[in-house]
Amino acid sequence: MPQTRLFRTSSFRLAAIYLALFTVSVLMLGSVVYAVVHTQIAAEIDRDIGDESAALLREYSAHGRDRLQALIPTRGGSFAYGLVDANGELIAGELAAPANATGWTYLREPESNEPDVESTVDVRGLVTRLDDGGALVVADEWRGARGPMHALLSAFAWALAATLVLGTIGGVVLSSQALKRIEAMRSAAQAIVAGDWRRRIPETGADDELDHLARTFNLMFERIESLLEAHKAVGAAVAHDLRRPLTRMAQRLETQLGRETARPETAAALEAAIADIHAVLATFNAILRIGQIESGARRAGFREVDLAAIARDIVEAFQPAAEEEGKSLSAELGEALPLSGDRELLTQMVANVVDNALRHTPSGTHIVVAAVRLADGGKRLTVSDDGPGAPEAERKRIFERFYRLDAARSTPGDGLGLSVVAAIAELHGMAYVAEDNAPGLRIAFDMRN
């Protein structure tokens, strides 16, 4: 399935939101832990500096400044020291106390003892003024704290990376599973729309909300199927109950018409009655035909056909009739229009549109059946004329059952020809539209790849 479609699913978006919230929580937790650890280590370092400074001050109190001057170079550990005299001159260690500085402060300690190296580091130190005017400086640059702090940051960085990776993988997996189930539902729904009313949405047995939804839809489909079966049964019963008496009536009238020779007005009335009965039968047959097409039962017989070749045969069949009416019917079908479909139905579709154009246009009209390649790669079949056309509001309704344009009400017909066309086009997944041909009317059928 396309990755972009996977990332657009609601389950993946929900997983991404939870992942973002969890990531923010991890960052906040890491910041708090880092701050607490940093504060604790700083307090411990300050305590160690204070203890070291107090030990040196005791030596100073007991033995004087010379003792400190001799002792400081021998002190080990991570501390840095400084001893200055009353004039501010450094006499022991490497840290000089700032003028008038006392208490806790930050100092600059040389990073190397080599004279050519000028780099320094910031250290935290305690400056204590001595009673001889000098000062004692004890400082630490966190040498011992760097390792734990770096380890802490590294642990949180790995935890955050693992959270992002595992969260993303989990979101993709959950979204893929949800999308597969939704695709199965969509496939079943499309099959039902196509006329396979025995198809049902599959259930996984997880008894979750998607299974509940599938179960509800399946109950709805079963109800719709039962209603359609009842509708078909009623339609078939009506067909038998109406077509038989109408057919017998037409036969009796035709028999009587053959016997009637004395009164011309009676013969004319019989002919009109027979024509009306045949029109009613044709209308009834057209309604049943539309119902059969819309049920999708003809999909089982779909084969690969060329709609352009079908249209070419229709044009050749209708050209003599067009010439008799003083109209021209031509084909521009150099582009093949392959599709999977029912040849008989597609033939009826094109024939109905061409017949509609011949019926409702005046003498001298030019009618063209053409195959066109669209810019997006799709293909189109058009039937165009330069006749009177139809207003925009009426063009949107000509595919409705029994709808006829005002100008067409004086011509024979039942208003079902283009309804059959619409049903056949929908069965084959084609988009259809009636457009302004400027002048005239153009009916187009679009086929997408």
N, C-alpha and C positions, 0 to 999 in steps of 0.2 A: 504494500500500500504506500502511496506517496508520503514522504516524511513531512512535507508541509501540511498535509491533511491531518497527520497524527498530531502535530504540534498545535493545530487549531481545535482539537477536541476539548470539551469541557473538563474531562477527567485529567488531561495533561495540564490544563491551566490551573485546576484546583491543586494538583500535586505541586506545580511550580509555586503557587501562593504559599502552600504549607512549607515548601523547601525554603522560600525566602524568609518566612517568619522564623523557621528553625535556625537558619543561618544568622539572622539578626540576634536571636537569643544566644547562640553560641558566641558571637562577637561581644555581646553585652556581658555574658558570663566571663569570658576571657579577660575583658577589660577590668571587671571588678576583681577577679582573682589576681590579675597582674598588679593592680593598684594596692590590694591588701598585702601581697607578698613584698612588693616594693617598699611599702611603708614599714612592714615588719623588719625587713633586712636593714633599712635605713636606721630604724630604732636600735637594732642590735649593733650596727657599726658605730652609731653615736655613743652607745654604752661602752663599747670596747675602746673607742677613742678617749672617752672620759676616764675609764679605768687606767689606761696607759698614762694619760696626762697626770692623774692623781698619784700614780706610782713614782713618776719622775719628780713631781713636786715634793714628795716626801724625801727623796734623795737630796733635793735642793735644800729643803729645810734642815736636813741633818748635816750635810757636808758642804753646802755652798755651791756657787756657780761653777767653780772649777770641776767639781764632781760631775755636774751635768755635761760640761764641755767634754770631759773624758768618756762619759758613759754613752752619750748619744750615738757616736760612730759604731759602738759595739751592739746596739740594739738590732735585733732581727725582726722577722715578721713582715707584714704588709704595710706597716706604718711608714710615714714620711715625717721628718722632724726638722725643727729649726730653732736655733737659740741666738738671739740678738742681744747686743749690749744696749746701754742707755742711749747711745748715739744712733741706734738702728742698724748697726753693722752686724752682718751675719758672722758668727764666730764658731758655729757648729751646725751640722745638718745641711739641708738643701733648700729649706723654705724660709724666706724672709717674711716677717710679719709686716703687714701694711701699717703705715703710720697711724697711731692712735687707735688701731683696731683692737678689739677685745671680744671674747666670747666666740660663738659659732660664726664661721664665715667660709667663703669659697676662695680657694687659692689656685695659683698656677704652679704645677710641679714639672720640672724638666723630665722628659720621658727617657732620656739617656744621659749617662754620666760622661759621654764623650764630648769634648769641647766643640767639635765641628757640627754636632747635631743640635738644632735649635727647637725641635718639636717639644711641646708641653701638653699636659693633660690637666683637666679640672679636678681638684680634690676638695673634699670637705674637711675643714680643720677646726680645731679649738685653740684659740689664742688666749694665753693666761699671762697677765702682767706680773712681773716679779718685783719684789720690794727694792731691788737695786736699780730699777728703771728699765731693765731689760724685759724680754718677753720669751715665753716658751710656746712653740707651735707643735702640735701633734695632729696629723691628718692621715686620711686613708682615701684612696681613689676607687674603692669598690672592686679591687682586684679579685677578691674572693667571692664577690656577689655576681660577677659577670656570668660565670658558668651556669648557676641555677636559673638566672633570669633568661639567658639564651635557651636553656633547655625547656623552660616554661613556654616561651614564645614558640619554639619549634613544635612542642607537643600540641599547642593550640592550632598552629598552622596545619599540621597533619590532620588533626581532628576536623578542622574546617574543610580541608580538601576532601577527606573521606565523606563528610556530610554531603558536600556538593555532588560528588561522583555517585554515591549510593542513592541519594535522593533523585538525581536525574535518571539513573538506571531504573529505579523503582517507578518513577513517573512514566517512563517510556513503556515499561512492561505492563503496568496497570492500564495505561491508555490504549496499548495495542490490544489487550484482551477485551476491553470495553468496545473498542472500534470494531473488532471482529464480530462481536455479538450484534452490534448495531448494523453492520454490513449484512449479516445474515437476516436480520429483520427487514432491512431495506430490500434485499433480493427477493424475500418472500412476498413483501408488499407489492413489488413491481410485477411479479408473476401473477398475483391476484388481480392487479389492475389490467394485465394483459388478457385476463379471462380464465386463468387457472384457479377457479374458486375452491378446488380441493386442497390447494397449498395452504400450509399453516406456518406461523412463526415458530422456529425451534426453541425449546427450553433446555437449559443446561442442568437443571436439577439443583442449582444452588439455592433456590427459593429466595432470591433477593428481589430488589425492586424491579430489575429488568425482566425476571421470570414472571413476576406479578403483572407487569405491563404486557408481556407476550401472551399470558393467559387471558387477560381481559380482551386484547385485540382478537385472539382466536375465537373467543365466545362471540364477539361482534361479527367476525367474518362468517361464523356458522349461522348466525341469525340472518345476515344479508344473503347468504347462499340459499337458505330455506325460502326467503322471500322471493329471490330471483327464480328459483325453481317453481314456486307457486305462480309467479307472474308468467313464466313460460307456459305452464300448464293452462292457465287461463287464456293466454294468447293462442295456443294451439286449439283449444276448445272453440274459441271465437272464430278462428280461421275455418274450422270444419263446419261450424253452425251457420256461418255467413256465406262462405264461398260456394257451398253446395246449392243453397236455394237461389243465390244470385246467378250462378251458372245455369241452373235449370230454367230460371226466369228468362235469361238471355236466349237460351235455346228455344223456348216456346215462342218468344217474340220473333226470333229469326224464322221459325217454321211458319208462323202466321204471316210474317212479311212476305214469304215466298208464295203464299196462297193469295195474298191481297193484290188484286190487279185492277179492281174497278174504281177504287177511290184513292187518288194520289195523296190527298191530305192525311189519310189514315196511314199510308205507307211512310210518309215523312215523319209522322209522330212515332211510328214503330222504330224507324231508324234512329231517331233522336233518343228514344228510351234505351235502345240497345247500346248506343254510344255512351250514354250516362252510366249504364250498368258496367260496361267494360272499364270506364274511367274509375268507378268505385272499386272494382276488382284490382285495377292497376295501383290505385292508392293504397289499398289494403296490402297488396304484395310488397309495395315499397316500404311500408312501415315494418312488416315482418322482416324484410331484407335488412333494414337498418338495425333492428334488434339482433338479428343473427350476426351482423358484422361487429356490433359493439360488444357482443358477448366474448369475442376473441377466439371463437371455436375454429376459425379458419387459419389461425397461426400454425397449426400442426402441419399444414400443407405448404408452408413457405419454402421457396426455392430461390436460387440466384437468378435474377432476371435483369434485363436492361430496359429501364423505363423509356429511354429515348427510342429504342427499337419499337416498343409498344406504341408510343405516340406517333411514330412514323407510319405504322400500319393504319392507325386511326385516321390520320390525315389523308392517306390514299383512299380510304373507304368513304370519307365524307366529301372529298373534292367534287365528285359529280353533282351531289345535291347542292353544294355551295354554288357551283356554276349555274345550275338551273335557277337559283334565286338571285343571280346577278351579283354574287359575292365572290371574293377570292380567299382561298384557304391555302396557306403555304407552311413549309417546315424549315426551321433552322436548327437541325439536330445533329450537328457535327460532333458535339460533346457527348460521350457515353455517360449514362446515368445508372450504374450498377447498384442493385440493392437486393436484399432478401425479402421476397414477398409472394403474394398470390397473383399469378398472371391474369386470371379471370377478373378478379376484383380491380386490379390496376387498369385493365382494359376498360372496365365499366367506368372507373373514375375519370379517365381522360376523355372517354366518349361522352359522358354527361356534361363535362365542361365545354367541349367543342360544340355539342348539340345546343347547349344553353346560349353560346355565343351566336350560333346560326339562327336560333329562334327569335332572339330579342335585339337584333340589329337590322337596320334597313338595307335595301339594295345598294350596292356600291361599297359596302364595308370590306375592309381588308382584315383578315384574321391570321395571326401568325402563332405557330406553336414552336417554342425555342427551348434549347438547353443551354444553361449559362453556368460558368464556373465563378464562384464567389471569391472575394478577396481573402476570406479566412480559410479557404480550402474546401468549403462546402460546395454543393451543386444545387441548381434550381431548375425546375421545369416551369415554363410560363405559357399561358394562353392569353394572347393580347388581341384587342380589336380597337378600331378607331371609330366606333359607333357613338351613340349618345352618352354612354357611361352611366354612372349612378352617383348620387350625392354621397358625401362622406358618411353621414349618419346611417344611410341605408346600406352602404357597402359593408358595414360591420354586422349587418343582420341577415344578409342573403343566404348564409349557411344554416339559418334556423329553420326548423320544420314548419312547413305550410306558409312561410313568409314569401311574399311576392312583391316586387316593385310595383308602384302605381302604373307605370308605363307598360308592365307586363301582364296586367290583369285581363286584358282583352285577348291574350294569346292562350292557346291550350296549355294545360299543365296543372300539376297539383302542388307545386311548391316544395317538392321533396327531392328533386334531382340533385341539388347542391348539398342537401342534408346527407344523402348517400355518399357524395364526394367527401364531405367532412369526416364521416364515419370511417371510410376506407383510408383516408390520409392518417387519421389518428391511430388506426390499427397498425399502420406501417411506420409509426413514429415520425411522420413528416409534419412540419409546420406549414400551415396554409394561410393565405391572406388574399383579400381582394383590394387592389390598389388602383389609383388613378393613373391611366395610361396617357392622359393629356394629349389628344382627347381619347375617350373611350375607357374601357375597363381592362384590367390585367389581373388574372388569377394566377398566383404563384405557389409552388410547392417546394419547400426547402428540405434538402437532405444533408445532414451533418455526418462527418466522418466518425 
